[in-house]
């Protein structure tokens, strides 16, 4: 559903004047934009937002003091959170941005057609998928952000405060603890088989028992992996697999 049929008033935040002017110019050329306010710092932006109603925020990440990610976190706590579009020269913060619920992540130098797509997402009420509660998970590799389908994940491995998502094609690290994924992905069929492992029941091909120790095989062919099941979780896993609908 569209946010509004009337032109949008947006706030643009960037501490570099040439970038601020260029982005403002491009937004004013879009017929869906009815007004553009500008700020050169996150602190000033908060003052403007207290005094003026806007429909969306376009902001840079690297700024002195309160940076763009910090500001987005503050905005996410508003009673009615504003749609946020990050416009930045740095591609390494996309996962953080999407985890904060950003509508889009546009890289500089900004192309007019790419910015138009970001505006379309704002108008359409779009919200980027978050890593813990949607079926598409934004992941980074080599500076490129792609979207991983949760249905393709065979198992998840804890790595400190991070989790490594494994698929048939490879693995990806996300900044989400295993306990959070266990809680939020449980209804989708992810169960704990070890203190550091979750497995997707849909990808379990075999349950092996040898000398009282259990393991499961996930995946197929050359990509198959055998994972050890702790004694604590063996009985529950066997019951879940027995009840699983063929």
C-alpha positions as CSV (number, residue, x, y, z in Angstrom):
1,X,0.0,0.0,0.0
2,X,1.2,3.4,-0.9
3,X,2.3,5.7,2.0
4,X,0.6,8.7,0.5
5,X,-0.9,10.0,-2.8
6,X,0.5,13.5,-2.2
7,X,4.1,14.5,-3.0
8,X,6.5,13.6,-0.3
9,X,8.5,16.0,1.9
10,X,11.9,14.5,2.6
11,X,14.9,15.4,4.7
12,X,18.4,15.0,3.3
13,X,21.4,14.7,5.6
14,X,25.0,14.8,4.5
15,X,28.0,16.6,6.0
16,X,29.6,17.2,2.6
17,X,28.0,20.2,0.8
18,X,28.6,19.0,-2.8
19,X,27.0,15.7,-2.1
20,X,24.1,17.3,-0.2
21,X,23.4,19.7,-3.0
22,X,23.6,17.0,-5.7
23,X,21.2,14.7,-3.9
24,X,18.8,17.5,-3.1
25,X,18.9,18.5,-6.8
26,X,18.1,15.0,-8.0
27,X,15.3,14.6,-5.5
28,X,13.6,17.8,-6.6
29,X,13.6,16.6,-10.2
30,X,11.4,13.7,-9.1
31,X,7.7,14.5,-9.4
32,X,6.9,12.4,-6.4
33,X,8.9,14.7,-4.2
34,X,7.1,17.9,-3.1
35,X,9.7,19.4,-0.8
36,X,13.3,18.8,0.2
37,X,14.8,19.9,3.5
38,X,18.6,19.7,4.1
39,X,20.9,19.3,7.1
40,X,24.7,18.8,7.4
41,X,24.7,16.8,10.6
42,X,22.6,14.2,12.4
43,X,22.2,16.6,15.4
44,X,20.7,19.3,13.3
45,X,18.5,16.7,11.7
46,X,17.0,15.7,15.0
47,X,16.2,19.4,15.7
48,X,14.5,19.7,12.3
49,X,12.5,16.5,12.9
50,X,11.2,17.8,16.2
51,X,9.9,21.0,14.5
52,X,8.9,19.7,11.1
53,X,6.9,16.8,9.7
54,X,8.6,14.9,6.9
55,X,7.7,11.7,5.1
56,X,11.2,10.1,4.6
57,X,14.9,10.6,5.4
58,X,17.8,10.3,3.0
59,X,21.1,10.2,4.9
60,X,24.8,9.5,4.6
61,X,26.6,7.1,7.0
62,X,30.0,8.6,7.6
63,X,29.4,11.9,9.5
64,X,31.3,13.4,12.4
65,X,29.7,12.9,15.8
66,X,26.4,11.0,15.5
67,X,26.7,9.0,12.3
68,X,24.0,7.8,9.9
69,X,23.6,4.4,11.5
70,X,23.3,6.0,15.0
71,X,20.7,8.4,13.7
72,X,18.7,5.6,12.0
73,X,18.7,3.7,15.3
74,X,17.2,6.8,17.0
75,X,14.6,7.2,14.3
76,X,13.6,3.5,14.6
77,X,12.4,4.3,18.2
78,X,10.0,7.0,17.0
79,X,6.3,6.3,17.7
80,X,5.9,6.2,13.9
81,X,9.3,5.4,12.4
82,X,10.2,7.3,9.2
83,X,11.3,5.4,6.1
84,X,15.1,5.7,5.8
85,X,17.2,5.5,2.7
86,X,21.0,5.4,3.2
87,X,23.0,7.2,0.5
88,X,26.7,6.5,1.0
89,X,30.0,5.9,-0.6
90,X,30.7,2.9,1.6
91,X,29.3,-0.5,0.7
92,X,30.4,-2.2,3.8
93,X,27.5,-1.1,6.1
94,X,24.6,-2.6,4.1
95,X,23.8,-5.4,6.5
96,X,23.8,-3.0,9.4
97,X,21.5,-0.7,7.5
98,X,19.0,-3.4,6.6
99,X,19.0,-4.7,10.1
100,X,17.8,-1.2,11.2
101,X,14.9,-1.5,8.7
102,X,16.2,0.8,6.0
103,X,14.0,1.0,2.9
104,X,17.0,1.2,0.6
105,X,20.8,1.5,0.4
106,X,22.1,3.7,-2.5
107,X,25.8,4.0,-3.3
108,X,27.5,7.2,-4.4
109,X,27.9,8.6,-7.0
110,X,24.2,8.5,-7.2
111,X,22.5,7.7,-10.5
112,X,19.2,9.4,-11.0
113,X,17.5,6.2,-12.1
114,X,18.8,4.4,-9.0
115,X,17.5,7.2,-6.7
116,X,14.1,7.0,-8.5
117,X,13.9,3.4,-7.5
118,X,14.6,4.3,-3.8
119,X,11.8,6.9,-4.0
120,X,9.5,4.2,-5.4
121,X,10.2,2.0,-2.5
122,X,9.4,4.8,-0.1
123,X,6.2,5.7,-1.8
124,X,5.2,2.0,-1.9
125,X,5.8,1.6,1.8
126,X,8.7,-0.8,1.2
127,X,10.8,-2.0,4.0
128,X,14.0,-4.0,3.5
129,X,14.0,-7.5,4.9
130,X,15.5,-7.8,8.4
131,X,17.9,-10.6,9.1
132,X,15.9,-12.3,11.8
133,X,12.3,-12.2,10.9
134,X,12.0,-12.4,7.1
135,X,12.6,-15.0,4.5
136,X,15.3,-13.0,2.7
137,X,18.4,-12.2,4.6
138,X,20.9,-9.5,3.4
139,X,24.5,-10.8,3.5
140,X,27.8,-9.3,2.5
141,X,30.7,-10.8,0.7
142,X,33.6,-8.9,-0.9
143,X,31.8,-5.6,-0.6
144,X,28.7,-6.9,-2.4
145,X,25.3,-7.3,-0.7
146,X,23.0,-10.0,-1.9
147,X,19.8,-11.5,-0.5
148,X,19.9,-15.1,0.8
149,X,16.7,-17.1,0.9
150,X,16.2,-18.6,4.3
151,X,14.8,-21.8,2.6
152,X,18.3,-22.4,1.1
153,X,20.0,-22.4,4.5
154,X,20.9,-25.9,5.6
155,X,22.4,-25.1,9.0
156,X,23.6,-22.2,11.2
157,X,26.8,-22.2,13.2
158,X,27.6,-19.9,16.2
159,X,30.6,-17.7,16.0
160,X,30.7,-15.6,19.1
161,X,28.1,-12.8,18.7
162,X,27.8,-13.7,15.0
163,X,26.2,-16.6,13.2
164,X,27.4,-18.3,10.0
165,X,24.7,-19.3,7.6
166,X,25.5,-22.3,5.5
167,X,24.0,-23.1,2.1
168,X,24.9,-25.5,-0.7
169,X,26.9,-22.7,-2.4
170,X,28.9,-21.5,0.6
171,X,28.5,-19.6,3.9
172,X,27.8,-16.1,5.1
173,X,28.4,-14.3,8.4
174,X,25.7,-12.2,9.9
175,X,25.7,-10.0,13.0
176,X,23.0,-12.0,14.8
177,X,23.5,-14.3,17.8
178,X,22.6,-18.0,17.4
179,X,20.1,-17.7,20.3
180,X,18.2,-15.0,18.4
181,X,18.0,-17.0,15.3
182,X,16.9,-20.1,17.3
183,X,14.0,-18.1,18.8
184,X,12.9,-16.4,15.7
185,X,13.5,-19.1,13.1
186,X,12.1,-22.0,15.2
187,X,8.6,-21.7,13.6
188,X,10.4,-22.1,10.2
189,X,11.9,-25.5,11.2
190,X,15.3,-24.6,12.6
191,X,16.2,-26.6,15.7
192,X,19.2,-26.7,17.9
193,X,21.2,-29.9,17.7
194,X,24.3,-28.7,19.5
195,X,25.2,-25.6,21.6
196,X,26.7,-24.1,18.6
197,X,24.5,-25.5,15.8
198,X,21.0,-25.0,14.4
199,X,19.8,-27.3,11.6
200,X,17.0,-26.8,9.1
201,X,14.8,-29.9,9.4
202,X,13.8,-29.6,5.7
203,X,17.4,-30.2,4.7
204,X,18.1,-33.2,6.9
205,X,18.7,-36.2,4.6
206,X,19.8,-38.8,7.2
207,X,19.9,-39.4,10.9
208,X,22.8,-41.6,11.8
209,X,23.3,-43.5,15.1
210,X,26.7,-45.0,16.0
211,X,27.7,-46.2,19.5
212,X,25.1,-44.1,21.1
213,X,26.1,-40.9,19.3
214,X,23.9,-39.2,16.7
215,X,24.7,-37.1,13.7
216,X,22.6,-35.8,10.8
217,X,23.5,-35.3,7.1
218,X,22.3,-32.1,5.5
219,X,22.5,-31.2,1.9
220,X,23.1,-33.4,-1.1
221,X,25.9,-34.6,-3.3
222,X,29.3,-33.0,-2.9
223,X,27.8,-30.3,-0.7
224,X,26.5,-32.8,1.9
225,X,27.7,-32.2,5.5
226,X,27.6,-34.5,8.5
227,X,26.8,-32.6,11.8
228,X,27.2,-34.0,15.3
229,X,24.1,-34.0,17.5
230,X,24.7,-33.5,21.2
231,X,23.3,-36.2,23.6
232,X,21.1,-33.5,25.1
233,X,19.3,-32.8,21.8
234,X,19.3,-36.3,20.3
235,X,15.9,-37.5,21.6
236,X,14.1,-34.3,20.7
237,X,15.6,-34.3,17.2
238,X,14.6,-38.0,16.6
239,X,11.1,-37.2,17.7
240,X,10.9,-34.1,15.4
241,X,12.2,-36.1,12.4
242,X,9.8,-39.0,13.1
243,X,6.8,-36.6,13.2
244,X,8.0,-34.7,10.1
245,X,5.5,-34.9,7.2
246,X,7.0,-36.7,4.2
